[in-house]
Amino acid sequence: MTAEERRRRGRRPVNNLRVTAPFDGKVLDLSLLGMGVEASEDLTTGRSLRLLLRRGWRRLRIDGTVRWCSVVDYQRDGVGPVYAVYRAGIALEAPSPKAVQFLQG
């Protein structure tokens, strides 16, 4: 089994989870060990982050490390400037029981 197969096995897509600090982004998929995100800024590989996740009114702070980041698209809001869209993989630190409950639900 490849590393990608092991990683993907535990990941599940999510629809209503956002990162609001230290960057604004959308969580695309999630496991207890990591997540895939979409952001409008480059997330430096190896950078340690203290993330603020939001699901409706619920919030969670959790630490993670950017494992990879790349440009996946270029978009424009109306007639404004073109901006890059990035996708990144973030490895999460060992989650607390509270974090596990938040991430699973």
Secondary structure, 3 states (H helix, E strand, C coil): CCHHHHHHHHCEECCCCEEEECCCEEEEEECCCEEEEEECCCCCCCCEEEEEEEECCEEEEEEEEEEEEEEEEEEECCCCCEEEEEEEEEEECCCCHHHHHHHHC
